[in-house]
Amino acid sequence: MSAPGIDPRVLDALQSASSLELFQLSTLIERLLADPRRIIAVRKDMHLGQTVRFVDWRDGSLREGKVVAMREAQVTLQDLRERKEWKLPYAAIEPPPPDPAAPPQAVEPEPPAPTRPTRNDFRCGEKVAFEDKYLQTVVGIIVRINSRTATIDPGDGSHWRVGFALLRHVLDV
């Protein structure tokens, strides 16, 4: 068995691997190919109507096709030779060369993550809010502060013990 573009030594090593080893390798490869960074690397220079090269899974050869549709995890191409449509993962596409006419994109630094509230950010008697397990907002007054939680009285006769990271201040206007 010969596959175009694959080192014969790698192919020999795969032939002598056990089925379990091949399965483990297969799951690792699938996980790597599904990485959003890899998908973005291919998609960033693609556009509808563009001609790209892709791998024909039947024989491993490279073919040319026109981009017809772009989805989140796959692209639809029209094969230029057979006029057949292919729905392929972005991993099967040869990344198109960057457009030299396009201006370079400035990479904005990621804004720093907001700091999580701590015990020192809250006092008894302050009005706070949080989401319960049903994602309903509960507003109440802090009646007690412990080392890791605050006890909140929403005024309906119940009391809640909530971690400080889940609380946010409520401003009365």
C-alpha positions in Angstrom: 0.0 0.0 0.0 1.4 3.4 -1.0 0.1 6.8 -0.2 1.2 9.8 -2.1 3.3 12.3 -0.1 3.8 10.0 2.9 7.2 9.0 4.0 7.5 5.2 3.4 9.2 4.7 6.9 6.1 6.2 8.6 3.9 4.0 6.5 6.0 0.9 7.6 5.7 2.0 11.2 2.0 2.3 10.9 1.7 -1.1 9.3 3.4 -2.7 12.2 1.4 -0.9 14.9 -1.4 -2.7 16.8 -5.0 -1.8 16.2 -5.2 -0.2 19.6 -2.2 2.0 18.9 -3.7 3.0 15.6 -7.0 3.8 17.3 -5.2 6.0 19.9 -3.3 7.7 17.1 -6.5 8.2 15.2 -8.3 9.9 18.2 -5.3 12.1 18.8 -5.2 13.2 15.2 -8.9 13.9 15.1 -8.6 16.1 18.2 -5.7 18.0 16.7 -7.5 18.5 13.4 -10.6 19.8 15.2 -8.6 22.5 17.0 -10.2 25.9 16.2 -6.8 27.5 15.7 -6.1 25.1 12.8 -9.5 25.8 11.3 -8.9 29.6 11.5 -5.5 29.2 10.0 -7.1 27.8 6.8 -10.2 30.0 6.8 -8.6 33.4 7.4 -7.4 33.7 3.8 -10.4 31.9 2.1 -13.4 33.5 0.5 -16.4 32.4 -1.6 -15.5 31.7 -5.2 -11.8 31.2 -4.5 -10.1 28.2 -6.1 -8.2 26.0 -3.6 -6.6 22.6 -3.5 -8.0 19.8 -1.5 -7.3 16.1 -0.7 -9.5 13.5 -2.4 -10.0 11.1 0.4 -10.6 8.2 -2.0 -7.0 8.1 -3.4 -5.1 10.8 -1.4 -4.5 13.0 -4.5 -4.7 16.8 -4.5 -7.5 18.3 -6.6 -8.8 21.8 -7.3 -12.1 23.1 -6.3 -14.0 26.4 -6.0 -15.3 27.5 -2.6 -19.1 27.4 -2.7 -20.0 27.7 1.1 -18.1 28.0 4.3 -19.5 26.6 7.6 -18.2 26.5 11.1 -16.4 23.2 10.7 -16.5 22.4 7.0 -16.3 23.9 3.6 -18.3 23.0 0.5 -16.3 22.9 -2.7 -17.2 22.3 -6.3 -14.6 20.0 -8.0 -13.3 21.8 -11.1 -12.7 18.5 -12.9 -15.8 16.5 -12.1 -18.2 19.4 -11.2 -19.1 17.4 -8.1 -19.7 19.1 -4.7 -17.6 18.1 -1.8 -18.2 18.8 1.9 -14.9 18.6 3.6 -13.3 19.6 6.9 -11.0 22.5 6.7 -8.1 20.1 7.4 -8.5 18.7 3.9 -7.9 22.1 2.3 -4.4 23.3 1.4 -4.2 26.7 3.1 -4.4 29.4 0.4 -1.5 31.8 0.2 -2.2 35.2 1.9 -3.4 37.9 -0.4 -0.5 40.2 -1.0 -2.9 43.1 -1.9 -4.7 42.8 1.5 -3.4 45.1 4.2 -1.7 43.2 7.1 -4.2 42.8 10.0 -3.2 44.4 13.2 -3.4 41.9 16.1 -5.0 43.5 19.1 -3.7 42.4 22.4 -6.2 40.5 24.5 -7.8 42.6 27.2 -6.8 41.5 30.7 -9.3 39.3 32.4 -11.4 41.1 34.9 -10.3 40.5 38.5 -12.6 38.2 40.5 -14.3 39.7 43.5 -12.8 38.6 46.9 -14.0 38.8 50.5 -12.4 42.3 50.8 -14.7 43.7 48.1 -17.9 43.2 50.2 -19.3 44.5 53.5 -22.4 43.5 55.6 -25.4 45.6 54.6 -24.4 46.0 50.9 -26.9 45.1 48.2 -25.6 42.4 45.8 -26.8 40.1 43.0 -26.0 36.6 41.8 -27.5 33.9 39.5 -29.1 30.8 41.1 -28.8 27.4 39.6 -31.7 28.2 37.2 -29.8 31.3 36.0 -32.4 33.5 37.7 -30.9 36.7 39.2 -31.3 37.0 42.9 -30.9 40.4 44.6 -30.4 40.7 48.3 -28.5 42.2 51.3 -25.3 40.7 52.7 -26.1 39.7 56.3 -23.0 37.7 57.2 -19.5 37.3 55.8 -17.5 34.1 56.2 -14.0 33.3 54.9 -15.2 31.9 51.6 -18.9 32.8 51.3 -21.3 35.6 52.1 -24.8 34.9 53.5 -27.4 36.8 51.4 -31.0 37.7 52.4 -33.1 38.3 49.4 -36.0 39.4 51.6 -38.3 36.5 50.9 -37.5 34.6 54.0 -34.7 32.5 52.5 -31.0 32.8 52.9 -28.2 32.0 50.4 -24.6 31.2 51.0 -22.7 32.4 47.9 -19.0 32.5 47.0 -17.6 36.0 46.5 -16.6 35.3 42.9 -20.3 34.9 42.0 -21.4 38.1 43.6 -21.7 41.5 42.0 -22.6 44.9 43.5 -26.0 46.4 42.9 -26.2 50.2 42.6 -29.4 51.9 43.8 -30.3 54.7 41.5 
